[in-house]
Structures are given as structure tokens and as C-alpha cells.
Amino acid sequence: MCSRTSPRSRTGRPRSVETDTAILEACRAALVELGWSKLTIGDVATRAGVAKTTLYRRWGNKNELVVDAVAVLFDELELPDLGSLRADIEHVVLQFAALLQRPETRTALMAVVAESTRDEPLRERIRGSIVDRQKRLVLEGRRRAQERGELPADRDPETIDETDDLIFDVVAGAVVHRALVSAEPVDEAWVQRFTALLLGGLGAAAARP
């Protein structure tokens, strides 16, 4: 599993996990209630019961805070070994879809993505704190499938990262579009069809000379 990206590290008194958790929860609640444009560091501090200086010791600005508030939600995603690549994929896709249905996830994710279209540092933080961290699921799923004999061993190490990136893009892109853009249900029937399509593509890619 990839190491988690933490907010700003500073010397001095050790960080309080309880304080961090309270701040991130307050940020998500404020975002759902107020929206991105009205959300302020001061409002989050008040809701969390801490001073604004406490937040600024941890996060440099609102963008950093909101991205980390979203990132910890995606860290909840897990890939239990269910015995087959098909079952593993179906499980994590349904789990991902359920996460996107939570108001705090949906509101926060759409807000930071919209804001990142004109903010390159924010886009980089999203990539590092959310996207790159969750690629661990692809790595783990592919490794298990190879150990079971469902996928062949990697023949070209130079293309491994590119393939993992593509798999992640396909899964994340399809589920986010279905759940948040099209607003269509990501139910078991859709997940089964999607998984069959994905597995067909993986098999074709593995068979290429």
C-alpha cells in the first residue's frame, strides 16, 4: 500500500490525530452546507472547536484542507480477497459507488475537481493525495490475479505503470461519470456488465505479443 500523504509537517509538539479528524470532519460538513465559494478556514475552525492558527499550522490554504478532507474518505476503499478477479473488481466498484453517494464525498469531490480546472497546484495535490494513493487497489488486484493464474505475469516491466494507470482511469472514470455526471444507478447489474467488459479488455491486452 502506498504511504499516505499527510498535511504539512512541522517541528514542535506532536500532531493530534483527534484534532486532525475533527477538522477534516468539520470541513466536509461545512462544504456540504455552504458550498465551495462560501467555505472559509474560519468557519471550519469554529465547527471543529479549534483556533484558525491550528488549521494554518497544518494546511496552507483552503484548497489543501478540502483535498485532504476528501482523500481520507477514499482511503476507506478496500480490496478484500474474494477468490477471483471478477469478484474483487465487482466489490471495489460497488464500494466506490457507495462512497460517491455520500453527500460529503459527492460535494467535496465535485467542488475540488471544478476548482482545479483553473488551479494547477490544486490539481497536483488531487493527483498526489487521491489518485496516486488509490492506485494501490489496482496494484493489489493485479498481483492477486497473477498469483491465482487469472492474468499472466508481466512480460514488459516498462509498460506496467502505464497499464495500471489505464486500468485506474477506466474504472474511476466510468464510475464517477455514471454516478455523478449521468446520475444513473451503479447497481449490481451494471457492475457485472462493466466488470465483464473490463475483464475482456484485460484478457485482450495480456494476449498481445
Sine and cosine of phi, psi and omega as CSV:
sin_phi,cos_phi,sin_psi,cos_psi,sin_omega,cos_omega
0.00,0.00,0.63,-0.78,0.01,-1.00
-0.93,0.36,0.52,-0.86,0.07,-1.00
-0.95,0.32,0.59,-0.80,-0.06,-1.00
-0.97,0.22,0.65,-0.76,0.07,-1.00
-0.99,0.17,0.80,-0.59,-0.02,-1.00
-0.97,-0.25,0.36,-0.93,0.10,-0.99
-0.88,0.47,0.01,-1.00,-0.08,-1.00
-0.73,0.68,0.74,-0.68,0.07,-1.00
-0.98,-0.19,0.70,-0.72,0.00,-1.00
-0.70,-0.72,0.39,-0.92,0.07,-1.00
-0.97,0.24,0.29,-0.96,0.03,-1.00
0.89,-0.46,-0.47,-0.88,-0.06,-1.00
-0.89,0.46,0.66,-0.75,-0.01,-1.00
-0.84,0.54,0.53,-0.85,0.03,-1.00
-0.92,0.39,0.52,-0.86,0.06,-1.00
-0.98,-0.18,0.88,-0.47,0.02,-1.00
-0.88,0.47,-0.63,0.78,-0.01,-1.00
-0.89,0.45,-0.65,0.76,0.02,-1.00
-0.92,0.40,-0.70,0.72,0.04,-1.00
-0.85,0.53,-0.73,0.69,-0.02,-1.00
-0.88,0.48,-0.69,0.72,0.01,-1.00
-0.89,0.46,-0.63,0.77,0.00,-1.00
-0.92,0.39,-0.71,0.70,-0.03,-1.00
-0.92,0.40,-0.62,0.78,0.06,-1.00
-0.90,0.43,-0.67,0.74,0.02,-1.00
-0.90,0.43,-0.60,0.80,0.02,-1.00
-0.89,0.45,-0.71,0.70,-0.01,-1.00
-0.91,0.42,-0.66,0.75,0.01,-1.00
-0.90,0.44,-0.67,0.74,0.00,-1.00
-0.92,0.40,-0.60,0.80,-0.01,-1.00
-0.91,0.41,-0.67,0.74,0.04,-1.00
-0.89,0.46,-0.66,0.75,-0.07,-1.00
-0.98,0.20,-0.65,0.76,-0.16,-0.99
-0.97,-0.23,-0.45,0.89,-0.12,-0.99
1.00,0.09,0.23,-0.97,-0.08,-1.00
-0.88,0.48,-0.74,0.67,-0.15,-0.99
-0.90,0.43,-0.53,0.85,-0.04,-1.00
-1.00,-0.07,-0.18,0.98,-0.01,-1.00
-0.94,0.35,0.74,-0.67,0.04,-1.00
-0.76,-0.65,0.39,-0.92,0.07,-1.00
-0.86,0.50,-0.62,0.79,0.00,-1.00
-0.89,0.46,-0.66,0.75,0.01,-1.00
-0.90,0.43,-0.67,0.74,0.02,-1.00
-0.89,0.45,-0.68,0.73,0.01,-1.00
-0.87,0.50,-0.69,0.73,0.00,-1.00
-0.88,0.47,-0.71,0.70,-0.01,-1.00
-0.90,0.43,-0.58,0.81,-0.03,-1.00
-0.99,0.12,-0.21,0.98,0.00,-1.00
0.96,0.27,0.55,0.84,0.01,-1.00
-0.76,-0.65,0.20,-0.98,0.05,-1.00
-0.98,0.18,0.44,-0.90,0.04,-1.00
-0.86,0.50,-0.56,0.83,0.01,-1.00
-0.88,0.47,-0.50,0.87,0.05,-1.00
-0.89,0.45,-0.67,0.74,0.04,-1.00
-0.92,0.40,-0.70,0.72,-0.06,-1.00
-0.94,0.35,-0.34,0.94,0.12,-0.99
-0.95,0.30,-0.35,0.94,-0.05,-1.00
-0.97,-0.24,-0.63,0.78,-0.05,-1.00
-0.76,-0.65,0.68,-0.73,-0.06,-1.00
-0.96,0.26,-0.45,0.90,-0.04,-1.00
-0.33,-0.94,0.03,-1.00,-0.05,-1.00
-0.89,0.46,-0.62,0.79,-0.03,-1.00
-0.86,0.51,-0.74,0.67,0.00,-1.00
-0.88,0.48,-0.67,0.74,-0.02,-1.00
-0.88,0.47,-0.74,0.67,-0.05,-1.00
-0.91,0.41,-0.66,0.75,0.02,-1.00
-0.87,0.48,-0.69,0.72,0.01,-1.00
-0.93,0.38,-0.53,0.85,0.06,-1.00
-0.91,0.41,-0.55,0.83,0.06,-1.00
-0.97,0.22,-0.66,0.75,-0.11,-0.99
-0.85,0.52,-0.64,0.77,-0.04,-1.00
-0.92,0.40,-0.44,0.90,0.07,-1.00
-0.93,0.37,-0.68,0.73,0.00,-1.00
-0.94,0.33,-0.38,0.93,0.08,-1.00
-0.92,0.38,-0.21,0.98,0.04,-1.00
-0.96,0.28,-0.32,0.95,-0.02,-1.00
-0.90,0.43,0.70,-0.71,-0.01,-1.00
-0.74,-0.67,0.37,-0.93,0.02,-1.00
-0.79,-0.61,0.98,0.19,0.02,-1.00
-0.92,0.39,0.48,-0.88,0.01,-1.00
-0.99,0.17,0.96,-0.26,-0.03,-1.00
-0.98,-0.19,0.16,0.99,0.13,-0.99
0.99,-0.17,-0.28,0.96,0.02,-1.00
-0.47,-0.88,0.43,-0.90,0.03,-1.00
-0.89,0.45,-0.62,0.79,0.01,-1.00
-0.87,0.50,-0.75,0.66,-0.02,-1.00
-0.91,0.41,-0.63,0.78,0.01,-1.00
-0.88,0.47,-0.72,0.70,-0.02,-1.00
-0.90,0.44,-0.73,0.69,-0.03,-1.00
-0.86,0.50,-0.64,0.77,-0.01,-1.00
-0.90,0.43,-0.76,0.65,-0.09,-1.00
-0.94,0.34,-0.52,0.85,0.04,-1.00
-0.92,0.38,-0.69,0.72,0.05,-1.00
-0.90,0.43,-0.62,0.78,0.03,-1.00
-0.91,0.42,-0.67,0.74,0.02,-1.00
-0.89,0.45,-0.70,0.71,0.00,-1.00
-0.89,0.45,-0.65,0.76,0.03,-1.00
-0.90,0.44,-0.61,0.79,0.04,-1.00
-0.90,0.44,-0.64,0.76,-0.01,-1.00
-0.93,0.36,-0.34,0.94,0.02,-1.00
-0.99,0.17,-0.25,0.97,0.03,-1.00
-0.95,0.32,0.75,-0.66,-0.07,-1.00
-0.80,0.59,-0.65,0.76,-0.04,-1.00
-0.92,0.38,-0.58,0.82,0.04,-1.00
-0.95,0.32,-0.76,0.65,-0.05,-1.00
-0.86,0.50,-0.74,0.67,-0.04,-1.00
-0.91,0.41,-0.73,0.68,-0.05,-1.00
-0.91,0.41,-0.69,0.72,-0.03,-1.00
-0.90,0.43,-0.73,0.68,-0.02,-1.00
-0.91,0.42,-0.56,0.83,0.00,-1.00
-0.93,0.38,-0.74,0.67,-0.05,-1.00
-0.94,0.34,-0.57,0.82,0.04,-1.00
-0.91,0.41,-0.70,0.72,0.03,-1.00
-0.88,0.47,-0.70,0.71,-0.02,-1.00
-0.92,0.38,-0.52,0.85,-0.06,-1.00
-0.94,0.33,-0.27,0.96,0.01,-1.00
-0.90,0.43,-0.34,0.94,0.04,-1.00
-0.82,-0.57,0.33,0.94,-0.04,-1.00
-0.62,-0.79,0.99,-0.11,-0.06,-1.00
-0.89,0.46,-0.69,0.72,0.04,-1.00
-0.86,0.51,-0.59,0.80,0.04,-1.00
-0.91,0.40,-0.65,0.76,0.02,-1.00
-0.88,0.47,-0.65,0.76,0.03,-1.00
-0.91,0.42,-0.61,0.79,0.01,-1.00
-0.93,0.37,-0.62,0.78,0.07,-1.00
-0.87,0.49,-0.69,0.72,-0.01,-1.00
-0.89,0.46,-0.70,0.72,-0.05,-1.00
-0.97,0.25,-0.63,0.78,-0.11,-0.99
-1.00,0.04,-0.43,0.90,-0.05,-1.00
-0.90,-0.44,-0.87,0.49,-0.12,-0.99
-0.89,0.46,-0.83,0.56,-0.07,-1.00
-0.89,0.45,-0.59,0.81,0.00,-1.00
-0.92,0.40,-0.59,0.81,-0.07,-1.00
-0.99,0.10,-0.13,0.99,0.10,-0.99
-0.91,0.41,-0.23,0.97,0.08,-1.00
-0.82,0.57,-0.53,0.85,-0.02,-1.00
-0.92,0.40,-0.63,0.78,0.04,-1.00
-0.92,0.40,-0.71,0.70,-0.01,-1.00
-0.86,0.51,-0.71,0.70,-0.02,-1.00
-0.92,0.39,-0.68,0.73,0.00,-1.00
-0.90,0.44,-0.67,0.74,0.01,-1.00
-0.92,0.39,-0.65,0.76,0.01,-1.00
-0.88,0.48,-0.71,0.71,0.00,-1.00
-0.89,0.46,-0.70,0.72,-0.03,-1.00
-0.88,0.47,-0.59,0.81,0.04,-1.00
-0.93,0.37,-0.64,0.76,0.02,-1.00
-0.91,0.42,-0.54,0.84,0.03,-1.00
-0.98,0.18,-0.23,0.97,-0.06,-1.00
1.00,0.04,0.17,0.99,0.01,-1.00
-0.98,0.21,-0.45,0.89,0.07,-1.00
-0.78,-0.62,0.57,-0.82,0.03,-1.00
-0.95,0.32,0.34,-0.94,0.07,-1.00
-0.90,0.44,0.42,-0.91,-0.02,-1.00
-0.91,0.42,0.79,-0.61,0.00,-1.00
-1.00,-0.10,-0.44,0.90,-0.05,-1.00
-0.77,-0.64,1.00,-0.05,-0.06,-1.00
-0.83,0.56,-0.44,0.90,-0.05,-1.00
-0.93,0.36,-0.38,0.93,-0.04,-1.00
-0.98,-0.18,0.00,1.00,-0.07,-1.00
-0.87,0.50,-0.78,0.63,-0.04,-1.00
-0.88,0.48,-0.65,0.76,0.01,-1.00
-0.89,0.45,-0.65,0.76,0.01,-1.00
-0.92,0.38,-0.68,0.73,0.02,-1.00
-0.89,0.46,-0.66,0.75,0.04,-1.00
-0.87,0.49,-0.68,0.73,-0.03,-1.00
-0.91,0.41,-0.68,0.73,0.02,-1.00
-0.88,0.48,-0.71,0.70,0.02,-1.00
-0.87,0.49,-0.70,0.71,-0.01,-1.00
-0.88,0.48,-0.66,0.75,-0.02,-1.00
-0.90,0.43,-0.75,0.66,-0.04,-1.00
-0.92,0.40,-0.80,0.60,-0.04,-1.00
-0.89,0.46,-0.69,0.72,-0.02,-1.00
-0.89,0.46,-0.69,0.72,-0.04,-1.00
-0.91,0.40,-0.70,0.71,-0.07,-1.00
-0.94,0.33,-0.69,0.73,0.02,-1.00
-0.89,0.45,-0.68,0.73,0.01,-1.00
-0.90,0.44,-0.71,0.70,-0.02,-1.00
-0.89,0.46,-0.72,0.69,-0.12,-0.99
-0.98,0.17,-0.64,0.77,-0.16,-0.99
-0.96,-0.28,-0.49,0.87,-0.02,-1.00
-1.00,-0.06,-0.84,0.55,0.02,-1.00
-0.98,0.22,-0.36,0.93,-0.03,-1.00
0.83,0.55,0.66,0.76,0.06,-1.00
-0.97,-0.22,0.43,-0.90,-0.05,-1.00
-0.94,0.35,0.67,-0.74,0.15,-0.99
-0.98,-0.19,0.98,0.21,-0.07,-1.00
-0.99,-0.14,-0.02,-1.00,-0.08,-1.00
-0.89,0.46,-0.62,0.79,-0.01,-1.00
-0.89,0.45,-0.71,0.70,0.01,-1.00
-0.91,0.41,-0.67,0.74,-0.02,-1.00
-0.89,0.45,-0.62,0.79,0.03,-1.00
-0.91,0.42,-0.67,0.75,0.03,-1.00
-0.91,0.40,-0.68,0.73,0.01,-1.00
-0.89,0.46,-0.69,0.72,-0.01,-1.00
-0.90,0.44,-0.65,0.76,0.04,-1.00
-0.88,0.48,-0.66,0.75,0.02,-1.00
-0.91,0.42,-0.69,0.73,-0.01,-1.00
-0.90,0.43,-0.70,0.72,0.00,-1.00
-0.90,0.43,-0.59,0.81,0.07,-1.00
-0.89,0.46,-0.65,0.76,0.03,-1.00
-0.92,0.39,-0.63,0.78,0.02,-1.00
-0.91,0.42,-0.63,0.78,0.02,-1.00
-0.91,0.41,-0.64,0.77,0.01,-1.00
-0.92,0.40,-0.64,0.77,0.01,-1.00
-0.92,0.40,-0.63,0.77,-0.02,-1.00
-0.93,0.36,-0.46,0.89,-0.05,-1.00
-0.99,0.12,-0.16,0.99,-0.02,-1.00
-0.91,0.41,0.63,-0.78,0.00,-1.00
-0.93,0.36,0.00,0.00,0.00,0.00
